[in-house]
Amino acid sequence: MRRTILICAIIASAVGTTAMAQARAAVDFQLQKITTNFISSPQFTYTGAEQFQADQRERWLEVEVTFASAPEFTDELTLKYFILLNGKLLTGEVTHVNIAAARDNRSVMYVTPKTLQRLMLGRTVTNNALQNVAVQLMQQGALKDELSLNRAAPQWYATLPQVGGLVLNKNETPFAPLYWDRYCQIKTAR
């Protein structure tokens, strides 16, 4: 009887230790929140050339993700974005470098006003046109976490036809010089 109890205790301890190790590894990176917003182009004033005003009625789609990173520093993380807008699945990804441990790391991607007009077939873009957003957090090709804006089955986007090249990282937009300390550093091609 004592031997059976001892064997059960050893097995329970081993299972508990394995479960704790798996849980610890799973929380190295965690997507926390996806926020979407339709925003106007930033306005800049400068001298030395003719200035042009952006149409303030046109809107960009901004998709911001907040994520936690437990390691003191992480060399590189890739975030893959899946944006279902008016029945079309837009995809894009951004690779961030030199990510510090924090609960409020941020990444952001944009869809241009012209792309929104194209997808809306000339109709005004509304919040209802944005059906869902999913983000995958990848490290060295391995999926670390996934989150959807609206409740949905995991990888709800996997069977939909994808349209790439229309989701831009911050450095590819007029928002590039803004809020440098808010977002993680983007890896640049060298």
C-alpha positions in Angstrom: 0.0 0.0 0.0 2.8 2.4 1.0 4.7 1.5 -2.2 1.6 2.3 -4.3 1.2 5.7 -2.7 4.9 6.5 -3.1 4.8 5.6 -6.8 1.7 7.7 -7.3 3.3 10.6 -5.5 6.4 10.3 -7.7 4.3 10.2 -10.9 2.2 13.2 -9.8 5.4 15.1 -9.0 6.9 14.4 -12.4 3.6 15.3 -14.2 3.4 18.5 -12.2 7.0 19.5 -13.0 6.5 18.7 -16.7 3.3 20.8 -16.8 5.0 23.7 -15.1 7.9 23.6 -17.5 5.6 23.6 -20.5 3.5 26.4 -19.0 6.7 28.5 -18.3 7.9 28.0 -21.9 4.4 28.9 -23.3 4.4 32.3 -21.6 7.7 33.6 -22.9 5.6 35.6 -25.4 1.9 36.4 -25.2 -0.3 38.5 -27.4 -2.5 40.6 -25.1 -4.7 42.9 -27.2 -5.5 43.9 -30.7 -6.8 47.5 -31.3 -8.1 48.8 -34.6 -8.8 52.4 -35.6 -9.5 54.4 -38.8 -7.3 57.4 -38.7 -6.4 60.3 -41.0 -3.0 61.0 -42.5 -0.6 62.9 -40.3 0.0 66.5 -41.2 3.5 67.9 -41.4 4.7 71.5 -42.0 8.0 72.1 -43.7 9.8 74.7 -45.8 11.8 74.5 -49.0 9.1 73.1 -51.4 5.4 73.4 -52.2 3.2 71.9 -49.5 0.2 69.6 -50.3 -2.6 68.9 -47.9 -3.8 65.3 -47.5 -7.5 64.7 -47.7 -8.5 64.5 -44.1 -11.7 62.6 -45.0 -9.6 59.6 -46.2 -8.8 57.1 -43.5 -6.1 54.6 -42.9 -6.8 51.4 -41.0 -4.4 51.1 -38.1 -4.0 47.7 -36.4 -2.0 47.8 -33.1 -1.0 44.8 -31.1 0.2 44.7 -27.5 2.3 41.8 -26.4 4.3 40.6 -23.5 7.9 39.3 -23.7 9.4 37.5 -20.7 13.1 37.1 -21.8 15.3 40.0 -20.9 16.0 40.6 -24.6 14.9 38.8 -27.7 16.8 39.3 -30.9 14.0 38.9 -33.3 10.2 38.3 -33.4 7.9 38.2 -36.4 4.2 39.2 -36.2 1.9 38.0 -39.0 -1.3 40.0 -39.5 -4.5 38.6 -41.1 -7.1 41.3 -41.7 -10.6 40.3 -43.0 -12.1 43.4 -44.6 -15.3 43.3 -46.6 -14.8 39.6 -47.4 -11.1 40.0 -48.5 -8.3 38.6 -46.4 -5.3 40.9 -46.3 -2.0 39.6 -45.0 1.2 41.2 -43.9 4.1 40.7 -41.5 6.7 42.7 -39.7 9.8 41.6 -38.0 10.9 43.4 -34.8 14.4 43.3 -33.3 16.0 44.0 -29.9 12.7 43.4 -28.0 13.0 44.1 -24.2 11.2 42.2 -21.5 7.9 44.1 -21.0 4.2 43.5 -20.7 3.4 46.4 -23.0 5.5 45.9 -26.2 3.6 47.1 -29.3 3.6 46.5 -33.0 1.5 48.3 -35.6 0.5 47.8 -39.2 -1.5 49.9 -41.7 -3.8 49.7 -44.7 -3.8 52.7 -47.0 -6.9 54.8 -47.8 -6.6 53.8 -51.5 -6.6 50.1 -50.6 -9.6 50.6 -48.4 -11.4 52.4 -51.2 -10.6 49.5 -53.6 -11.8 46.9 -51.2 -15.0 48.8 -50.4 -15.8 49.2 -54.1 -16.2 53.0 -53.7 -18.5 52.7 -50.6 -17.5 54.5 -47.4 -15.4 52.4 -45.1 -17.1 51.6 -41.8 -16.3 49.6 -38.7 -18.7 46.9 -39.9 -16.5 46.3 -43.0 -13.7 45.1 -40.7 -14.9 41.6 -40.0 -11.9 40.2 -38.0 -8.2 40.5 -37.4 -5.8 37.7 -36.3 -2.2 38.0 -35.3 0.4 35.3 -35.0 3.6 35.9 -33.0 6.5 33.8 -34.4 10.1 33.2 -33.1 12.5 31.6 -35.5 9.6 30.1 -37.5 7.8 28.7 -34.5 4.4 29.9 -33.5 4.5 31.3 -30.0 1.0 32.7 -29.7 -2.1 33.7 -31.7 -4.9 36.1 -31.0 -8.1 37.2 -32.8 -9.9 40.5 -32.4 -13.3 38.8 -32.5 -14.0 35.4 -31.0 -13.3 32.8 -33.7 -11.9 29.3 -34.2 -8.1 29.1 -34.2 -6.7 29.9 -37.6 -10.1 30.9 -38.9 -8.3 32.5 -41.9 -6.4 29.4 -43.0 -8.8 28.4 -45.8 -9.5 31.9 -47.1 -7.7 33.2 -50.2 -5.1 35.7 -49.1 -4.1 39.0 -50.6 -0.5 40.0 -49.7 1.4 43.3 -50.1 -1.4 45.6 -49.0 -0.7 45.7 -45.3 2.2 48.0 -44.5 4.5 48.2 -41.5 5.0 51.6 -39.8 8.2 52.4 -41.7 6.4 52.1 -45.0 3.9 54.8 -44.2 3.7 58.6 -43.4 3.5 57.5 -39.7 7.2 56.3 -39.7 8.6 59.3 -37.9 5.9 59.3 -35.2 6.0 57.6 -31.8 9.4 55.9 -32.0 9.3 55.0 -28.3 5.8 53.5 -28.5 6.6 50.6 -30.9 9.3 47.9 -31.1 12.1 48.5 -33.5 11.5 47.2 -37.1 14.1 45.1 -38.8 15.3 46.8 -41.9 16.8 45.1 -45.0 20.5 45.8 -45.4 
